[in-house]
Amino acid sequence: MFLLAEDAALKEYLGGVIVSDEKNEERPMQVWFGYPDIELRAQTFPFATIDVIDIRQAFERQTSGIHYDSDFRGTTPAVVGQSYRYEIPVAYDIVYQITTYSRHPRHDRQIVFQMTNKFPGKFGYLPVPDELGTSTAYRHMFLDSFVKRDTVEPDLGNKRLFRNIFTVRVVSEITPAAAIEYLQQVESVNINRNEDNSWVATHVPDGLQLP
Amino acid sequence: MIDQSNFQNKFIVQARNLGWPEDVVQQLQVELDESKLDVNIPPELEEMVFDLEYGKFQEPPRAAIRNFKGRVGKEAANAVIEKMATDKFKGSVFD
């Protein structure tokens, strides 16, 4: 499903970031959606938050036409003899802000290294499985910007907070609701006959008549 | 001549929709020419604008500048191309 699938895929994709230090060789970076805020309060460092900051139609890569498939874009189990017809989906870009937080400079650098590998400027991709889990679409993904916003928190005894902000654009698409149309596969074909089978066409050229 | 006010208005609407303070919005100036499309930020407002744009700890981002640039990018490019074409043919039979 549009947006929910990308959200889940992005959270899963970020789950593999692990940092280490002299006390712990493996600290996985936890990943949270920006909301609800209560999630943040329960955090231990390092962690990352995901915010959707824009959803916009991608006119420059829009195509049009009719598409046929047997599982309605991976949302319904395929049934022999049935197919689905729908308009080519509308192209959208989903823009995310991914913010990483850490207290330790070494964690910060490890995170930046791993994130820049996960989100290269070009040729990045996000695996997004379909709802049935039968196939995976690899969506192109672009790092639009990177900003460093380290701060010192006076309220917490001048603790350092290392913060990196990645703006990531994921290509996506959505099926217009109006295009949801269920079609059954043709079961039989009547040639030279009316629908009620009452009349047979005449003047059929020689060689093309049914036996 | 590029109509800067058109883009300025679009940015103001975007920032207002995201709840940016009016006094901040009014001090930001959209700049569009052959080399860039950007929002000029007075130095004294940089910290506040960056906090709004990227969020703070426990505060979500309100990405008015990035959204504005992402949405009007193609329109801005067309405006620049149109201006360049107009400049090129100035004084010719097309003028």
Interface residues (C-beta under 8 A of the other chain):
Chain A: G34 Y35 D37 L40 R41 D51 I53 D54 R56 F59 E60 D93 V95 Q97 T99 Y101 D144 S145 V147 R149 T151 E153 L161 R163 I165 T167
Chain B: F50 Y54 G55 F57 Q58 P60 P61 A63 R66 N67 G70 R71 K74
